[in-house]
Amino acid sequence: MTSVDGTSVGYDEIGPRICVTPPYYALDALTSPAPGLTSATVPVQSPTGRHATHINIAEAGRHLAILGLCAAATTNPSTKRHYYLAHRGVGRMYPVTGSLTALTGTASARMTGRNRAEAQTELRDAHGNLVARLDVEYLVMSVPVFRRMMGPARAPDATEPANPYSLPAPLVDVSTDARSAAAKLAVEAAMCRGHFDGYPALPVSVAGYAAFALFDHVLEAAAGPDARWQPGLFRLRADNLAAAGEHCTVEVEPSDPAEPAAHAQAFTGTIRSGDREIFSIDVDYTVV
């Protein structure tokens, strides 16, 4: 997608080919020096809750997944707009090193088929320290295919708030103990601004925010009001979209860690709408 003289391209060229818009898209200084490669400055906008990190998993995942789909879009033979739906992801959060500095994300991506893409992404601080890694698989859909899948929009696009992604997840009817928790989450268009225009749907990152906010209740019940947790390896799955107007249940329960030598505990967070699983994430962690 670069010009014949090798000049890098940025959001002005990539934006018309992707499915997310501001405020969900919040990368700064997006650059693609060559097809399949992107980099950008990554903001920190969302509450970290009880994460012992400078950026929570959901927000790191949001920005890195977007950076990855931007990289994938530069390799798509079609120049038309496509939807790149994060379908599977495996990532890792790294312990904090020093104070918060500017964060930079990088991505390498490719189309793996007509309707699929994959990306490998990293987030580093100003000193080059790793903050997060995320490998993502995307389902790729043309605009007509996406619209047929979604059907008529259930709610109009919201115009406020300016940045819903800086707000806590609006959980209600929370019930919790020292092992598990459940809550309800109503999907509103205001929670989905920029994801997707004309078809507001719950972003994977907001589903993650909801699961982590609920886990914070479990952690407080188990370890006290000052307890925090250091996440490690995480695996996510997003099989369905929840459109604005749907009502979801959020559940958190203990699970077995994938890397017990690194983190002795793990939990699984799940978002459902009726009998459809919208999102799930397995996270290894250590209480700190």
Secondary structure per residue as TSV (DSSP state, phi and psi in degrees):
chain	resnum	aa	ss	phi	psi
A	1	M	-	360.0	-7.3
A	2	T	-	-73.1	157.6
A	3	S	-	-72.3	169.3
A	4	V	T	-64.3	-22.0
A	5	D	T	-92.5	8.6
A	6	G	-	82.9	9.9
A	7	T	-	-67.1	137.8
A	8	S	-	-66.2	154.1
A	9	V	B	-115.8	162.7
A	10	G	-	-134.4	-154.2
A	11	Y	H	-63.5	-34.2
A	12	D	H	-58.2	-35.2
A	13	E	H	-88.1	-35.1
A	14	I	H	-84.9	-36.2
A	15	G	G	-50.5	-45.4
A	16	P	G	-65.9	-10.0
A	17	R	G	-102.0	-3.3
A	18	I	S	-117.4	176.5
A	19	C	S	-105.4	-10.2
A	20	V	-	-109.6	147.5
A	21	T	-	-133.6	166.0
A	22	P	T	-59.5	148.0
A	23	P	T	-86.4	-6.6
A	24	Y	T	-62.6	-43.0
A	25	Y	-	-77.0	118.5
A	26	A	-	-134.1	12.7
A	27	L	-	-66.3	150.5
A	28	D	E	-120.6	145.3
A	29	A	E	56.6	44.0
A	30	L	E	-61.8	130.8
A	31	T	E	-137.9	137.6
A	32	S	E	-122.4	101.8
A	33	P	E	-74.4	-18.9
A	34	A	E	-159.9	154.9
A	35	P	T	-53.9	131.7
A	36	G	T	91.2	-4.0
A	37	L	E	-123.7	137.1
A	38	T	E	-144.0	156.9
A	39	S	E	-146.5	157.3
A	40	A	E	-166.2	159.4
A	41	T	E	-81.9	135.0
A	42	V	E	-111.2	124.6
A	43	P	-	-84.1	163.7
A	44	V	-	-114.3	110.9
A	45	Q	-	-117.2	-23.6
A	46	S	S	-103.2	152.5
A	47	P	-	-61.2	142.6
A	48	T	-	-89.3	-10.9
A	49	G	T	58.8	-131.2
A	50	R	T	-95.0	7.8
A	51	H	B	-58.7	136.4
A	52	A	S	-91.9	50.6
A	53	T	S	-139.6	164.7
A	54	H	S	-79.1	-20.5
A	55	I	S	-142.6	138.1
A	56	N	-	-79.6	164.3
A	57	I	H	-56.9	-44.1
A	58	A	H	-62.3	-42.9
A	59	E	H	-72.8	-41.1
A	60	A	H	-58.1	-44.1
A	61	G	H	-63.6	-40.1
A	62	R	H	-56.8	-55.0
A	63	H	H	-67.2	-40.1
A	64	L	H	-69.9	-38.2
A	65	A	H	-64.2	-39.1
A	66	I	H	-66.7	-42.3
A	67	L	H	-60.9	-39.2
A	68	G	H	-66.4	-40.8
A	69	L	H	-70.5	-29.9
A	70	C	H	-62.8	-42.1
A	71	A	H	-64.4	-41.9
A	72	A	H	-62.7	-38.9
A	73	A	H	-61.8	-29.3
A	74	T	T	-73.7	-10.9
A	75	T	T	-107.4	-5.9
A	76	N	-	-72.1	125.6
A	77	P	S	-60.1	-26.8
A	78	S	-	-84.7	136.0
A	79	T	-	-92.2	0.9
A	80	K	S	-79.5	163.5
A	81	R	-	-64.6	137.3
A	82	H	E	-132.6	157.0
A	83	Y	E	-99.3	126.5
A	84	Y	E	-111.9	100.6
A	85	L	E	-95.7	116.3
A	86	A	E	-61.7	120.4
A	87	H	E	-111.7	-41.6
A	88	R	E	-139.4	149.6
A	89	G	E	-154.0	142.8
A	90	V	E	-130.3	126.1
A	91	G	E	-144.5	-179.7
A	92	R	E	-150.7	137.5
A	93	M	E	-103.5	143.3
A	94	Y	-	-111.4	150.2
A	95	P	-	-58.9	149.6
A	96	V	-	-63.8	136.1
A	97	T	-	-122.7	103.4
A	98	G	S	76.6	-167.0
A	99	S	S	-83.4	165.1
A	100	L	-	-64.9	130.0
A	101	T	-	-125.0	-179.9
A	102	A	-	-59.3	139.3
A	103	L	E	-109.4	139.0
A	104	T	E	-124.4	131.0
A	105	G	E	-106.8	147.0
A	106	T	E	-132.2	150.9
A	107	A	E	-144.4	145.6
A	108	S	E	-126.7	128.1
A	109	A	E	-144.3	163.4
A	110	R	E	-156.6	154.6
A	111	M	E	-77.0	129.3
A	112	T	E	-102.8	-0.2
A	113	G	E	-179.7	179.4
A	114	R	T	-61.7	-33.6
A	115	N	T	-120.4	18.7
A	116	R	E	-141.1	151.9
A	117	A	E	-147.9	162.1
A	118	E	E	-141.8	152.9
A	119	A	E	-142.5	147.3
A	120	Q	E	-116.2	125.7
A	121	T	E	-130.4	156.0
A	122	E	E	-140.0	150.2
A	123	L	E	-124.7	127.3
A	124	R	E	-130.5	155.3
A	125	D	-	-87.6	-177.1
A	126	A	T	-65.8	-17.8
A	127	H	T	-95.3	1.6
A	128	G	S	89.3	3.4
A	129	N	-	-74.3	138.5
A	130	L	E	-68.0	132.2
A	131	V	E	-106.1	-42.1
A	132	A	E	-158.4	154.2
A	133	R	E	-130.6	148.2
A	134	L	E	-151.7	124.9
A	135	D	E	-103.6	129.2
A	136	V	E	-126.2	140.9
A	137	E	E	-110.2	135.6
A	138	Y	E	-118.4	144.7
A	139	L	E	-92.5	128.9
A	140	V	E	-110.1	125.6
A	141	M	E	-131.0	139.8
A	142	S	E	-70.7	165.0
A	143	V	H	-59.2	-46.8
A	144	P	H	-60.9	-40.7
A	145	V	H	-64.8	-43.8
A	146	F	H	-61.8	-43.3
A	147	R	H	-66.1	-36.9
A	148	R	H	-65.1	-39.1
A	149	M	H	-65.5	-42.3
A	150	M	H	-78.8	-30.0
A	151	G	-	73.1	-166.5
A	152	P	S	-61.1	140.1
A	153	A	-	-61.8	137.0
A	154	R	S	-88.8	-17.4
A	155	A	S	-151.1	147.7
A	156	P	-	-71.3	158.8
A	157	D	-	-61.9	141.9
A	158	A	-	-84.8	153.4
A	159	T	-	-111.1	-8.2
A	160	E	-	-139.5	157.6
A	161	P	-	-75.5	170.9
A	162	A	S	-58.8	-41.3
A	163	N	-	-141.6	89.5
A	164	P	G	-65.1	-16.3
A	165	Y	G	-81.9	1.1
A	166	S	G	-97.2	1.7
A	167	L	S	-103.7	152.1
A	168	P	-	-64.7	156.0
A	169	A	-	-66.2	129.7
A	170	P	-	-81.5	69.2
A	171	L	-	-75.8	144.4
A	172	V	E	-133.7	164.8
A	173	D	E	52.5	48.4
A	174	V	E	-77.5	128.8
A	175	S	E	-127.3	134.7
A	176	T	E	-151.0	156.9
A	177	D	-	-140.1	-163.7
A	178	A	S	-80.9	2.3
A	179	R	S	-124.4	-37.9
A	180	S	-	-145.6	170.2
A	181	A	E	-158.3	159.7
A	182	A	E	-143.6	152.2
A	183	A	E	-159.1	175.1
A	184	K	E	-118.2	149.6
A	185	L	E	-139.8	116.1
A	186	A	E	-89.3	124.5
A	187	V	-	-81.1	116.5
A	188	E	-	-114.9	149.5
A	189	A	G	-58.2	-30.9
A	190	A	G	-64.0	-22.6
A	191	M	G	-83.9	-6.5
A	192	C	G	-121.3	17.5
A	193	R	T	-59.1	125.1
A	194	G	T	87.2	2.8
A	195	H	S	-146.8	82.8
A	196	F	S	-123.4	146.9
A	197	D	T	-57.9	126.8
A	198	G	T	87.6	-19.6
A	199	Y	S	-141.3	65.4
A	200	P	-	-58.5	126.5
A	201	A	B	-140.9	149.7
A	202	L	-	-58.9	117.9
A	203	P	-	-67.3	148.4
A	204	V	H	-55.0	-39.0
A	205	S	H	-65.5	-37.2
A	206	V	H	-69.8	-36.4
A	207	A	H	-59.6	-41.2
A	208	G	H	-63.9	-45.1
A	209	Y	H	-53.4	-44.6
A	210	A	H	-62.7	-44.8
A	211	A	H	-63.7	-41.2
A	212	F	H	-72.0	-36.9
A	213	A	H	-62.4	-38.5
A	214	L	H	-69.6	-40.4
A	215	F	H	-61.9	-33.2
A	216	D	H	-58.4	-34.0
A	217	H	H	-65.0	-42.0
A	218	V	H	-62.8	-45.0
A	219	L	H	-61.8	-41.6
A	220	E	H	-63.0	-41.3
A	221	A	H	-66.7	-33.5
A	222	A	H	-86.4	-36.0
A	223	A	H	-127.2	-0.6
A	224	G	-	103.8	166.1
A	225	P	T	-69.0	-17.2
A	226	D	T	-101.6	1.8
A	227	A	-	-69.3	143.4
A	228	R	-	-131.2	168.1
A	229	W	E	-136.3	141.0
A	230	Q	E	-100.3	111.9
A	231	P	E	-77.9	153.1
A	232	G	E	-122.5	-118.7
A	233	L	E	-68.6	140.7
A	234	F	E	-140.6	150.2
A	235	R	E	-131.3	130.5
A	236	L	E	-125.3	153.4
A	237	R	E	-139.0	132.8
A	238	A	-	-132.6	101.4
A	239	D	-	-99.0	-19.4
A	240	N	-	-142.8	161.2
A	241	L	-	-104.4	141.2
A	242	A	-	-105.8	113.1
A	243	A	B	-78.2	157.5
A	244	A	T	-54.6	135.3
A	245	G	T	104.9	-17.3
A	246	E	-	-82.1	155.8
A	247	H	E	-115.8	125.0
A	248	C	E	-112.5	156.3
A	249	T	E	-107.1	144.4
A	250	V	E	-120.7	130.3
A	251	E	E	-133.7	144.7
A	252	V	E	-131.4	134.4
A	253	E	E	-147.7	155.7
A	254	P	E	-68.6	151.5
A	255	S	E	-144.4	179.0
A	256	D	-	-89.6	133.3
A	257	P	-	-67.1	145.5
A	258	A	S	-75.6	-29.5
A	259	E	-	-129.0	75.1
A	260	P	T	-62.3	-23.4
A	261	A	T	-69.1	-25.7
A	262	A	T	-95.3	-39.8
A	263	H	-	-142.0	122.8
A	264	A	S	-80.8	-11.1
A	265	Q	E	-126.7	160.8
A	266	A	E	-155.4	158.0
A	267	F	E	-140.1	159.9
A	268	T	E	-118.7	128.2
A	269	G	E	-109.4	134.8
A	270	T	E	-133.4	136.5
A	271	I	E	-116.6	128.3
A	272	R	E	-128.8	148.8
A	273	S	E	-122.6	106.5
A	274	G	T	63.1	-128.0
A	275	D	T	-96.2	9.1
A	276	R	E	-97.1	128.7
A	277	E	E	-81.4	122.1
A	278	I	E	-88.8	-41.7
A	279	F	E	-158.8	143.9
A	280	S	E	-146.2	150.9
A	281	I	E	-145.0	135.0
A	282	D	E	-109.2	128.1
A	283	V	E	-131.1	124.8
A	284	D	E	-80.1	143.7
A	285	Y	E	-155.4	164.4
A	286	T	E	-131.1	134.3
A	287	V	E	-75.6	132.0
A	288	V	-	-126.5	360.0
